Amino acid sequence: MKKNLGQLLVEKGLVTEKVLSEALQRQVIFGGRLGTNLLEMGAVSEDNLMKLLSLQYGIPYADPRHFEGIPREVLNSIPKELLTRYRIVPLAVDGHRITLAMTDPHKLDIVDEVAFQTGMVIQPVVASEVRIVEALENYYDIRREARYIAVSEKVADEQRTITHPPKVDIPPAPEDVELLELTEEDVEPFNPFDVIGVNVPLSNIRNRDEVAQTVIKAGLRFMDDVFMFIIKGGTAVGWMSGGAARPVVDFGSLTIQLEPQNILYRIRESRTLERFDGVEIFESNPWIKELSLKVPKEVVICPLVLKKHVVSVMVGFCFKAPLEEMEAEFLVRVMQKASVAFEILIMKSRIIML
């Protein structure tokens, strides 16, 4: 039976069970591949990670040099729509064969679709998620999330400073390898305080984005615009939004430093829902102006607390009228349910790794 990445990491002595457990939890909360979260934690080197992935999938891996200077005719060999949807990058073309960098080369449905649309034979190689999103931004202007920029810089620093990575018993890749939005129309009529519409989707959650979608739908019952942020260390990063308005900036790239004068810092410390006069909070927290050109009557901020840590916050705008007490209490209950949904996702990840 094929071993998963977590099993191989522990078996090879690259990480402990405790570190793997933390990485799985971060993956559920922050998203991305397990390898990305391990790189972000500084738990493994990119070189060892790629050797393990090559061992896991039984195919060669693409290292950083393979992503350098990719010819334009190669880049144009696959429709951009497919590259964006599947996060894949063509590395080389040889006759009727395309060498394709993928995070999961065993996804044959992707290989088959690319082959069908290009009329070419696809030869997949495994690559880190960090390298792929970096290449998509550099070559196709497909913007990557702020976290991937930080991980890329961490990996680059590692390569500059570590000349002799720890030796592990992992077979190297063969030397002669050829380079291979939410709208209100989504919400059906219901009693706004009926939690059934929240319970069902959260109890059947499949990934972190479904948690955000469910929370946003619930928030739009009482508020006009809802923005979800992920809290990572000392920063808040744009995650997902819903409502009538569109953020003034690219929300997915919005990063806010949680300094004491920032209201999100206070929410992180208090771990409670707070409500603010729209004019007052707009003036004292300039980052909020990047979410809307129009000043709401009230801004509502509600944290999602997981094991006593705030991992996400909902920021809601009320343009017509402030929330009622029952509405605020309902939002708190929704975030509590979302926290349990995260715990379920984390438990599922651990079960898969056993």
C-alpha positions in Angstrom: 0.0 0.0 0.0 1.3 3.4 -0.9 2.4 5.5 2.1 1.3 9.1 2.4 3.6 12.0 2.9 3.0 12.2 6.6 3.9 8.6 7.2 7.1 9.0 5.1 8.2 12.1 6.9 7.9 10.4 10.3 9.4 7.1 9.1 12.5 8.9 7.7 12.9 10.9 10.9 12.4 14.2 9.2 9.6 15.3 11.6 8.1 14.1 14.8 4.5 13.0 15.3 3.9 16.3 17.2 5.2 18.4 14.3 3.2 16.5 11.8 0.0 17.0 14.0 0.7 20.7 14.1 1.2 20.9 10.3 -2.0 19.0 9.7 -3.9 21.5 11.9 -2.3 24.4 10.1 -3.3 22.9 6.8 -6.9 22.7 7.8 -7.0 26.3 9.1 -4.7 28.1 6.6 -5.1 25.8 3.6 -2.5 24.7 1.1 -0.7 21.4 0.8 0.9 19.6 3.7 4.3 20.3 2.3 3.6 24.0 2.1 2.7 24.2 5.7 5.8 22.2 6.7 8.0 24.6 4.7 6.2 27.5 6.3 7.0 26.1 9.7 10.6 25.5 8.8 10.1 21.8 9.7 11.7 20.4 6.5 13.9 21.6 3.7 12.5 21.9 0.2 15.2 19.5 -1.0 14.2 16.7 1.4 10.5 17.4 0.8 10.8 17.0 -2.9 12.8 13.8 -2.6 10.1 12.4 -0.4 7.4 13.4 -2.8 9.3 11.8 -5.6 9.6 8.7 -3.6 5.9 8.8 -2.7 4.7 9.2 -6.3 7.4 7.1 -7.9 8.2 9.8 -10.5 10.9 12.5 -10.8 10.6 15.9 -9.2 11.1 19.4 -10.6 13.7 21.4 -8.7 14.0 25.2 -8.8 16.3 25.3 -11.9 13.5 23.6 -14.0 11.3 26.7 -13.4 13.9 29.1 -14.7 13.7 30.6 -18.2 10.8 28.5 -19.5 10.4 29.4 -23.2 7.3 31.3 -24.3 6.3 28.5 -26.7 6.3 26.1 -23.8 4.3 28.4 -21.6 1.7 28.9 -24.4 1.3 25.1 -25.0 -1.5 24.8 -22.4 -4.6 27.2 -22.1 -4.3 29.6 -19.3 -7.7 28.6 -18.0 -6.4 25.1 -17.3 -3.3 26.4 -15.6 -5.3 28.7 -13.3 -7.9 26.0 -12.4 -5.5 23.2 -11.7 -2.3 25.0 -10.7 0.0 23.3 -13.1 3.0 24.6 -15.1 4.4 23.2 -18.4 8.2 22.9 -18.1 9.2 21.6 -21.5 7.9 20.4 -24.9 9.6 17.7 -26.9 7.7 16.9 -30.1 4.3 15.8 -29.0 5.1 15.5 -25.3 4.7 18.1 -22.6 6.5 17.8 -19.3 4.0 19.1 -16.7 4.7 20.2 -13.1 1.9 19.1 -10.7 1.5 19.0 -7.0 -0.4 15.7 -7.3 0.7 13.8 -10.5 -1.7 11.0 -9.6 -4.7 13.1 -10.5 -5.3 11.4 -13.9 -8.4 13.4 -14.6 -6.2 16.6 -14.8 -3.7 14.8 -17.0 -6.4 13.4 -19.3 -8.1 16.9 -19.7 -4.8 18.6 -20.5 -4.0 15.9 -23.0 -7.4 16.2 -24.6 -7.3 19.9 -24.9 -3.7 20.1 -26.2 -3.6 16.9 -28.3 -0.2 16.2 -26.6 1.1 13.3 -24.5 1.5 14.5 -20.9 4.5 13.5 -18.8 3.9 14.7 -15.2 6.6 15.5 -12.6 5.9 16.4 -9.0 6.6 19.9 -7.8 6.1 21.9 -4.6 3.0 24.1 -4.4 5.2 27.0 -3.6 7.2 26.7 -6.8 4.1 26.3 -8.9 2.2 29.3 -7.6 5.4 31.4 -7.9 5.8 30.3 -11.6 2.2 31.1 -12.3 2.7 34.6 -11.0 6.0 35.2 -12.8 5.0 33.8 -16.2 1.2 34.3 -16.4 0.5 37.2 -13.9 -1.8 34.8 -11.9 -1.5 36.5 -8.5 -0.5 34.2 -5.6 -1.7 34.7 -2.0 0.5 36.6 0.4 1.4 33.5 2.4 3.1 31.9 -0.6 5.3 34.9 -1.1 6.5 34.6 2.5 7.1 30.8 2.1 9.1 31.4 -1.1 11.3 33.9 0.7 11.8 31.5 3.6 12.8 28.7 1.1 15.1 31.1 -0.8 16.8 32.1 2.5 17.2 28.5 3.4 18.9 27.7 0.1 21.3 30.6 0.5 22.3 29.7 4.1 22.2 25.9 4.2 24.9 24.4 2.0 24.8 20.9 3.6 21.3 19.8 4.4 20.8 16.9 6.8 21.5 13.6 5.1 18.5 11.3 5.1 18.0 7.9 3.6 16.0 8.9 0.6 16.8 7.8 -2.9 17.6 10.7 -5.2 15.8 11.4 -8.4 17.4 9.8 -11.5 20.2 12.0 -12.9 19.1 11.5 -16.5 15.5 12.4 -16.0 14.2 14.4 -18.9 12.6 17.6 -17.9 9.8 16.6 -17.9 -18.4 34.4 -5.0 -21.4 34.3 -3.0 -24.6 36.2 -3.9 -27.8 36.7 -2.1 -29.5 34.5 -4.7 -27.8 31.5 -3.1 -29.8 32.0 0.0 -33.4 30.6 -0.1 -36.2 32.1 2.1 -35.9 31.0 5.7 -36.2 32.1 9.3 -33.0 34.1 9.9 -32.6 32.5 13.4 -33.1 29.0 12.2 -29.7 27.2 12.7 -30.7 24.3 10.4 -29.3 26.2 7.4 -25.9 26.4 9.2 -25.9 23.0 11.0 -26.3 20.9 7.8 -23.5 22.4 5.7 -21.1 22.7 8.7 -21.7 19.1 9.7 -20.8 17.9 6.2 -17.9 20.2 5.6 -15.2 19.0 3.2 -12.6 21.8 3.3 -11.8 25.1 4.9 -13.3 27.2 2.1 -16.7 25.6 2.7 -16.5 26.8 6.4 -16.0 30.4 5.2 -18.8 30.1 2.6 -21.2 28.9 5.3 -20.2 31.6 7.7 -20.5 34.3 5.1 -24.0 33.1 4.1 -25.0 33.2 7.7 -23.6 36.7 8.1 -25.4 38.0 5.1 -28.7 37.2 6.8 -28.2 40.4 8.9 -25.4 42.3 7.3 -24.8 43.7 3.8 -21.2 42.8 3.3 -19.1 40.2 5.0 -15.3 39.7 4.9 -13.4 36.7 6.3 -9.8 37.1 7.4 -7.3 34.4 8.4 -5.2 35.3 11.5 -1.6 34.0 11.2 0.8 35.1 13.9 0.9 38.9 13.9 -1.0 39.4 10.6 -4.5 39.2 9.2 -4.8 38.0 5.6 -7.8 38.4 3.3 -9.6 35.0 2.8 -13.1 35.3 1.3 -15.9 37.8 1.0 -19.5 38.1 0.1 -22.3 40.6 -0.4 -23.2 43.4 -2.8 -19.9 45.4 -2.6 -16.5 44.5 -3.9 -13.4 45.4 -2.0 -11.4 48.4 -3.2 -8.3 46.3 -3.2 -7.5 42.7 -4.2 -8.9 41.1 -1.0 -6.9 37.9 -1.3 -3.7 39.9 -1.2 -4.7 42.2 1.6 -2.4 41.8 4.6 -2.8 43.7 7.9 -0.3 43.9 10.7 -1.9 43.3 14.1 -0.4 46.1 16.0 -1.9 47.3 19.4 -3.7 50.3 17.8 -5.4 48.0 15.2 -8.9 46.8 16.2 -8.2 43.3 15.0 -5.4 43.1 17.6 -8.0 43.9 20.3 -10.4 41.3 18.9 -7.7 38.7 18.9 -6.9 39.4 22.6 -10.6 39.6 23.8 -11.9 36.7 21.6 -15.4 38.3 21.7 -17.7 39.9 19.2 -17.5 43.7 19.1 -19.6 46.3 17.4 -18.4 49.8 16.3 -19.8 53.0 14.9 -19.0 53.0 11.2 -17.6 56.6 11.0 -15.5 56.1 14.1 -13.9 52.8 13.1 -13.2 54.0 9.5 -11.3 56.9 10.8 -9.3 55.0 13.4 -8.5 51.9 11.2 -7.5 53.0 7.7 -7.4 49.4 6.4 -11.2 49.2 6.6 -11.4 51.9 3.9 -9.8 49.4 1.5 -12.9 47.2 1.9 -15.6 49.8 1.0 -15.9 53.3 -0.4 -19.1 53.7 1.5 -19.1 54.1 5.3 -21.6 51.7 7.0 -23.7 52.6 10.0 -22.1 49.8 12.0 -19.1 47.5 11.6 -19.3 44.1 13.4 -16.2 42.0 14.1 -16.6 38.4 15.3 -13.7 36.0 16.0 -13.5 32.3 15.2 -11.7 30.7 18.2 -10.0 27.4 18.0 -8.5 26.0 21.2 -8.3 29.5 22.7 -6.6 31.0 19.7 -8.3 33.3 17.2 -7.7 31.8 13.8 -10.1 33.8 11.7 -12.4 36.9 12.1 -15.6 37.9 10.3 -15.9 41.6 9.5 -19.4 42.7 8.7 -20.8 46.0 7.4 -24.3 47.1 8.2 -25.4 50.0 5.9 -29.1 50.1 6.8 -29.3 49.6 10.5 -27.2 48.2 13.4 -27.6 44.6 14.5 -30.2 43.6 17.0 -28.9 41.7 20.1 -30.4 38.4 18.9 -28.7 38.8 15.5 -25.3 39.4 17.2 -25.9 36.3 19.5 -26.7 34.3 16.4 -23.4 35.2 14.7 -21.5 34.2 17.8 -23.2 30.8 17.7 -22.3 30.4 14.0 -18.7 31.1 14.7 -18.7 28.5 17.5 -20.2 25.9 15.1 -17.5 26.9 12.5 -14.8 26.2 15.2 -16.2 22.7 15.7 -16.2 22.2 11.9 -12.5 23.1 11.8 -11.8 20.6 14.6 -13.7 17.9 12.6 -11.5 18.7 9.5 -8.4 18.4 11.6 -9.5 15.1 13.0 -10.3 13.8 9.5 -6.8 14.8 8.4 -5.2 12.9 11.3 -7.3 9.8 10.6 -6.1 9.8 7.0 -2.5 10.0 8.1 -2.8 6.9 10.3 
